[in-house]
Amino acid sequence: MIRRFASDLSVFTLGSFLAVVSQGVGSGAAQWWLFAVGVLTALAGAYGAYDTARGEAHRGVDALTAVLGVFAVVASFAWSAGTLLDVTLVVGIAYAALGALGLVIHELRTERVVHALEVSSPAAHREEHLVR
């Protein structure tokens, strides 16, 4: 459970960082940041997509993250300097959106478990008091 949260938060953070980098540095540095983040997210997304302990929705988000990572690696060397900064911004926003989506999915699954525990807990508590 914590691995899912950590991976989604990492993707969100890397995406936000990449969006800021695209606006704050030159095209040379943005190119290498895009490449590095692309490699990291492609590997992490591929691992998450094949992890059967995750739910189907989480595995889908991880697969999209891996595909975006491969795109980022290719894009880091495919476009010219001006276009590369725009692509880096868009890829960063896409990573942030995928990370946020993964966090929402994680929270919904966690809340469902907590809610189920809260619903069954008071009934068991009442039965204990009736027995005494």
C-alpha positions in Angstrom: 0.0 0.0 0.0 2.8 2.4 0.9 4.7 1.5 -2.3 1.7 2.6 -4.4 1.4 5.9 -2.5 5.1 6.5 -2.8 5.3 5.8 -6.5 2.3 8.0 -7.3 3.6 10.8 -5.1 7.0 10.5 -6.9 5.5 10.7 -10.3 3.5 13.7 -9.3 6.6 15.4 -7.8 8.7 14.6 -10.8 6.1 15.9 -13.1 5.7 19.2 -11.2 9.5 19.5 -11.1 9.8 18.9 -14.8 7.1 21.6 -15.6 9.0 24.1 -13.5 12.4 23.1 -15.0 11.0 23.7 -18.5 10.3 27.3 -17.6 13.4 28.0 -15.6 16.4 26.5 -17.4 17.7 26.4 -21.0 16.9 23.8 -23.5 20.1 21.8 -22.9 19.4 21.3 -19.2 15.7 20.6 -20.0 16.7 18.0 -22.5 18.7 16.0 -19.9 16.1 16.5 -17.2 13.4 15.2 -19.6 15.6 12.2 -20.5 16.4 11.4 -16.8 12.8 11.7 -15.7 11.7 9.7 -18.7 14.0 6.8 -17.9 13.0 6.7 -14.2 9.3 6.8 -14.9 9.5 4.3 -17.8 11.2 1.8 -15.5 8.9 2.5 -12.5 5.8 2.5 -14.6 6.7 -0.8 -16.3 7.4 -2.4 -12.9 4.1 -1.1 -11.5 2.2 -2.3 -14.6 3.4 -5.9 -14.1 2.8 -5.9 -10.4 -0.2 -8.1 -9.9 -0.8 -6.9 -6.3 -2.0 -3.5 -7.6 -5.6 -3.1 -8.8 -6.5 -2.8 -12.5 -6.9 0.9 -12.3 -3.5 1.4 -10.7 -1.9 -0.9 -13.3 -3.5 1.2 -16.1 -2.1 4.4 -14.6 1.3 2.7 -14.3 1.2 1.5 -17.9 0.4 5.1 -19.1 3.3 6.4 -17.0 5.6 3.9 -18.7 4.4 4.8 -22.1 4.9 8.5 -21.3 8.3 7.7 -20.0 9.3 6.1 -23.3 7.9 9.1 -25.2 9.9 11.5 -23.0 13.1 9.6 -23.7 12.5 9.7 -27.4 11.3 13.3 -27.3 14.3 14.5 -25.4 16.5 14.0 -28.5 13.9 14.3 -31.3 12.9 18.0 -31.2 14.7 21.3 -31.6 15.5 23.6 -28.6 12.3 25.8 -28.8 9.9 22.9 -29.2 11.7 20.9 -26.6 10.9 23.4 -23.8 7.2 23.2 -24.8 7.3 19.4 -24.9 9.0 19.3 -21.5 6.2 21.5 -20.0 3.5 19.3 -21.5 5.1 16.1 -20.4 5.6 17.5 -16.9 2.0 18.4 -16.7 1.0 15.0 -17.9 3.2 13.3 -15.3 1.7 15.5 -12.6 -1.8 14.6 -13.8 -1.0 10.8 -13.8 0.5 11.1 -10.4 -2.6 12.9 -9.0 -4.9 10.3 -10.6 -2.9 7.5 -9.0 -3.1 9.3 -5.6 -6.9 9.7 -6.0 -7.3 6.0 -6.9 -5.1 5.0 -3.9 -7.2 7.2 -1.6 -10.5 5.8 -2.9 -9.3 2.3 -2.3 -7.9 3.2 1.2 -11.1 5.0 2.2 -13.2 2.1 1.1 -11.3 -0.2 3.4 -11.4 2.3 6.3 -15.1 2.9 5.7 -15.8 -0.8 5.8 -13.9 -1.2 9.0 -15.8 1.7 10.6 -19.2 0.3 9.5 -18.5 -3.1 11.0 -16.7 -1.9 14.1 -19.7 -0.2 16.0 -21.9 -3.3 15.6 -19.3 -5.5 17.1 -18.7 -3.0 19.9 -22.5 -2.9 20.7 -22.6 -6.7 20.9 -19.8 -6.7 23.4 -21.7 -4.4 25.7 -24.9 -6.5 25.4 -23.1 -9.6 26.4 -21.6 -8.1 29.5 
